[in-house]
Amino acid sequence: MDKKLKNKFSLLIGIVFIIAIAFFGASRCERNKARGEWAKQVFGLGSGTSPATVEEIRAAIAANERQIERYVETAAKTGLYWKLLASRLQDRALHGEALEALWQAIYYTPEDPTLHYSMGISAGILAKSIHILPGGERDERERYFDLAEEAFLRAIELDSRYFGPRYSLGVLYVFELDRPEDALPHLERCLEISRSDVDAMFVLARAYYMIRRFQDAVDLYDRIITLSRDEQKRIDAQENRQLILGQTNG
């Protein structure tokens, strides 16, 4: 993000979350400096009376317990504010700005799988928005796709039953990265989690077709035709089924 966009983003955050930002400062460097000064005060380092024993350290913490709790509560609220901001930005399709907010939210709550899932969504959308001229560099697009993949995998690592990142990873592998075999375990797991999810069936059927597992693809299309209440999806499944049968029987 260039300097102009960063300034614009900082101004937006300052308006929406002025209390949290005022407490933590405008940058991570400032927050770390403030934390260091605060820690010195807690432990008496500024006055040259550093606690030397475990008992003295505990006494210093007890004396500042209210301040510690206030600090923890403010940090938790700040992480929530960044998460909320990222969600609002994604709702308005401002995915570049959303990524910046998600980085901050993950700094505060790194084990929240929904944040990593959201980061994967925005990164994937940004990757698809980058147009490559003939002979041009593909590095930027690939970096965003790599980020999307890594973010989805991290979300799954944190919550193995999280449907969203597994499905999104399957879509990424099948339609963007041409890696259908890598998609199989995630899409098959999706159907273990939600046995009647037609969208996952469509993507998995496509993956089967790409690796020439034609009968498995046909079976899935039959399943879609039986389960789906959406007339257009039944029509699409029927057409895809007939296409495969025409290729294999012709």
C-alpha positions as CSV (number, residue, x, y, z in Angstrom):
1,M,0.0,0.0,0.0
2,D,1.5,3.4,-1.0
3,K,1.9,6.3,1.5
4,K,-1.2,8.1,0.3
5,L,-3.4,5.0,0.9
6,K,-1.8,4.4,4.3
7,N,-2.6,8.0,5.4
8,K,-6.2,7.6,4.2
9,F,-6.5,4.3,6.2
10,S,-5.0,5.8,9.3
11,L,-7.4,8.7,9.2
12,L,-10.3,6.3,8.9
13,I,-9.2,4.3,11.9
14,G,-8.6,7.5,13.9
15,I,-12.2,8.6,13.3
16,V,-13.9,5.2,14.1
17,F,-11.7,4.0,16.9
18,I,-10.1,7.1,18.3
19,I,-10.2,5.9,21.9
20,A,-8.4,2.6,21.2
21,I,-5.9,4.2,18.9
22,A,-5.2,7.0,21.4
23,F,-4.3,4.4,24.0
24,F,-2.1,2.2,21.9
25,G,-0.5,4.9,19.7
26,A,-0.4,5.3,15.9
27,S,2.1,2.4,15.3
28,R,3.3,-0.8,16.8
29,C,6.6,0.8,17.6
30,E,4.9,3.4,19.8
31,R,2.8,0.7,21.5
32,N,5.9,-1.3,22.3
33,K,7.7,1.7,23.7
34,A,4.6,2.5,25.8
35,R,4.5,-1.0,27.1
36,G,8.2,-0.9,28.0
37,E,7.8,2.3,30.0
38,W,4.7,0.9,31.7
39,A,6.5,-2.3,32.6
40,K,9.3,-0.3,34.1
41,Q,6.9,1.5,36.3
42,V,5.2,-1.7,37.4
43,F,8.5,-3.3,38.4
44,G,10.1,-0.2,39.8
45,L,12.9,-0.2,37.2
46,G,12.6,3.5,36.6
47,S,13.5,4.2,40.2
48,G,16.3,1.7,40.4
49,T,14.4,-0.6,42.7
50,S,14.1,-3.7,40.5
51,P,12.3,-6.6,42.3
52,A,14.9,-9.2,43.0
53,T,12.7,-12.2,44.1
54,V,9.6,-13.9,43.0
55,E,7.8,-12.6,46.1
56,E,8.8,-9.0,45.2
57,I,7.7,-9.5,41.6
58,R,4.3,-10.8,42.8
59,A,4.0,-7.9,45.2
60,A,4.7,-5.4,42.3
61,I,2.1,-7.1,40.1
62,A,-0.5,-7.1,43.0
63,A,0.1,-3.4,43.6
64,N,-0.7,-2.7,39.9
65,E,-3.3,-5.3,39.3
66,R,-6.1,-2.9,38.5
67,Q,-3.9,-1.2,35.9
68,I,-3.0,-4.6,34.4
69,E,-6.6,-5.6,34.1
70,R,-7.5,-2.3,32.5
71,Y,-4.7,-2.8,30.0
72,V,-5.8,-6.3,29.1
73,E,-9.4,-5.2,28.6
74,T,-8.4,-2.3,26.4
75,A,-6.2,-4.7,24.3
76,A,-9.1,-7.1,23.9
77,K,-11.5,-4.3,22.8
78,T,-8.9,-3.0,20.3
79,G,-8.6,-6.4,18.7
80,L,-12.4,-6.5,18.4
81,Y,-12.5,-3.1,16.8
82,W,-10.0,-4.1,14.2
83,K,-12.0,-7.2,13.4
84,L,-15.2,-5.2,13.1
85,L,-13.5,-2.7,10.8
86,A,-12.2,-5.5,8.6
87,S,-15.7,-6.9,8.3
88,R,-17.2,-3.6,7.4
89,L,-14.5,-3.0,4.8
90,Q,-15.1,-6.5,3.2
91,D,-18.9,-5.7,3.1
92,R,-18.0,-2.8,0.9
93,A,-15.6,-4.8,-1.2
94,L,-12.6,-2.8,0.0
95,H,-10.4,-5.8,0.3
96,G,-7.0,-4.1,0.2
97,E,-8.0,-2.0,3.2
98,A,-9.6,-5.0,4.8
99,L,-6.3,-6.9,4.6
100,E,-4.6,-4.1,6.5
101,A,-7.2,-4.2,9.2
102,L,-7.0,-8.0,9.4
103,W,-3.3,-7.9,10.0
104,Q,-3.9,-5.7,13.0
105,A,-6.8,-7.9,14.3
106,I,-4.6,-11.0,14.0
107,Y,-1.9,-9.3,16.0
108,Y,-4.3,-9.1,18.9
109,T,-6.1,-12.5,18.5
110,P,-3.8,-14.7,16.4
111,E,-5.8,-17.9,17.2
112,D,-9.2,-16.7,15.9
113,P,-9.8,-18.9,12.8
114,T,-12.4,-16.5,11.4
115,L,-9.8,-13.8,11.0
116,H,-7.5,-16.1,8.9
117,Y,-10.5,-17.2,6.9
118,S,-11.4,-13.6,6.2
119,M,-7.8,-12.8,5.2
120,G,-7.9,-15.7,2.7
121,I,-11.1,-14.4,1.1
122,S,-9.7,-10.9,0.7
123,A,-6.3,-12.1,-0.6
124,G,-8.0,-14.4,-3.1
125,I,-10.2,-11.6,-4.5
126,L,-7.2,-9.2,-4.7
127,A,-5.2,-11.9,-6.6
128,K,-8.0,-12.2,-9.2
129,S,-8.1,-8.5,-9.6
130,I,-4.5,-8.2,-10.8
131,H,-4.3,-8.3,-14.6
132,I,-1.2,-9.6,-16.2
133,L,0.0,-8.3,-19.6
134,P,1.5,-10.8,-22.0
135,G,5.1,-11.3,-20.8
136,G,4.4,-9.5,-17.6
137,E,5.4,-10.5,-14.1
138,R,3.0,-12.8,-12.2
139,D,4.7,-12.4,-8.8
140,E,2.2,-10.1,-7.2
141,R,-0.8,-12.3,-8.2
142,E,1.0,-15.4,-7.0
143,R,1.9,-13.8,-3.7
144,Y,-1.8,-13.0,-3.0
145,F,-2.8,-16.6,-4.0
146,D,-0.1,-17.9,-1.7
147,L,-1.4,-15.7,1.1
148,A,-5.0,-16.9,0.5
149,E,-3.9,-20.6,0.6
150,E,-1.8,-20.1,3.8
151,A,-4.6,-18.2,5.5
152,F,-7.2,-20.9,4.7
153,L,-4.9,-23.6,5.9
154,R,-4.2,-21.8,9.2
155,A,-7.9,-21.4,9.8
156,I,-8.4,-25.1,9.3
157,E,-5.5,-25.9,11.6
158,L,-7.2,-23.8,14.3
159,D,-10.6,-25.4,13.6
160,S,-10.7,-28.6,11.7
161,R,-14.5,-28.6,11.3
162,Y,-14.6,-25.0,9.9
163,F,-16.5,-25.5,6.6
164,G,-15.8,-22.1,5.1
165,P,-12.0,-22.2,4.6
166,R,-12.1,-25.9,3.5
167,Y,-14.7,-25.0,0.8
168,S,-12.8,-21.9,-0.2
169,L,-9.5,-23.8,-0.4
170,G,-11.2,-26.3,-2.7
171,V,-12.4,-23.6,-5.0
172,L,-8.9,-22.0,-5.0
173,Y,-7.2,-25.3,-5.9
174,V,-9.8,-26.3,-8.6
175,F,-10.5,-23.0,-10.3
176,E,-7.4,-20.8,-9.7
177,L,-4.3,-23.0,-9.1
178,D,-5.2,-26.0,-11.2
179,R,-4.4,-28.4,-8.3
180,P,-7.6,-30.5,-8.2
181,E,-5.9,-33.4,-6.3
182,D,-5.1,-31.1,-3.5
183,A,-8.7,-30.0,-3.3
184,L,-10.1,-33.5,-2.8
185,P,-9.5,-34.0,0.9
186,H,-10.9,-30.6,1.8
187,L,-14.0,-30.9,-0.3
188,E,-14.6,-34.5,0.8
189,R,-14.3,-33.3,4.4
190,C,-16.8,-30.5,3.6
191,L,-19.3,-33.2,2.6
192,E,-18.6,-35.1,5.8
193,I,-19.4,-31.9,7.8
194,S,-22.4,-30.9,5.7
195,R,-23.6,-33.9,3.7
196,S,-26.1,-32.0,1.6
197,D,-24.1,-29.0,0.6
198,V,-24.7,-28.8,-3.2
199,D,-22.1,-26.1,-3.8
200,A,-19.3,-28.3,-2.4
201,M,-20.6,-31.2,-4.5
202,F,-20.3,-29.1,-7.7
203,V,-16.7,-28.1,-6.9
204,L,-15.8,-31.7,-5.9
205,A,-17.4,-33.1,-9.1
206,R,-15.3,-30.6,-11.1
207,A,-12.2,-31.8,-9.3
208,Y,-13.1,-35.4,-10.1
209,Y,-13.6,-34.6,-13.7
210,M,-10.3,-32.8,-13.9
211,I,-8.4,-35.9,-12.7
212,R,-10.5,-38.2,-14.9
213,R,-12.5,-39.8,-12.2
214,F,-15.6,-39.6,-14.4
215,Q,-17.8,-42.0,-12.6
216,D,-17.3,-40.3,-9.3
217,A,-18.2,-37.0,-10.9
218,V,-21.4,-38.5,-12.5
219,D,-22.4,-39.9,-9.1
220,L,-22.1,-36.5,-7.5
221,Y,-24.2,-34.9,-10.3
222,D,-26.8,-37.6,-9.7
223,R,-26.8,-36.7,-6.0
224,I,-27.2,-33.0,-6.8
225,I,-30.2,-33.7,-9.1
226,T,-31.8,-35.7,-6.3
227,L,-31.1,-33.4,-3.4
228,S,-31.2,-29.8,-4.7
229,R,-34.4,-27.8,-4.6
230,D,-32.9,-25.2,-6.9
231,E,-34.1,-25.8,-10.4
232,Q,-31.1,-24.1,-12.1
233,K,-28.7,-26.2,-10.1
234,R,-30.5,-29.4,-11.1
235,I,-30.3,-28.3,-14.8
236,D,-26.6,-27.5,-14.5
237,A,-25.9,-30.8,-12.9
238,Q,-27.9,-32.6,-15.6
239,E,-26.0,-30.8,-18.3
240,N,-22.6,-31.6,-16.7
241,R,-23.6,-35.2,-16.2
242,Q,-24.6,-35.6,-19.9
243,L,-21.4,-33.9,-21.0
244,I,-19.3,-36.4,-19.1
245,L,-21.3,-39.4,-20.3
246,G,-21.1,-38.1,-23.9
247,Q,-17.3,-37.9,-23.6
248,T,-16.9,-41.4,-22.0
249,N,-19.4,-43.2,-24.2
250,G,-18.5,-41.5,-27.4
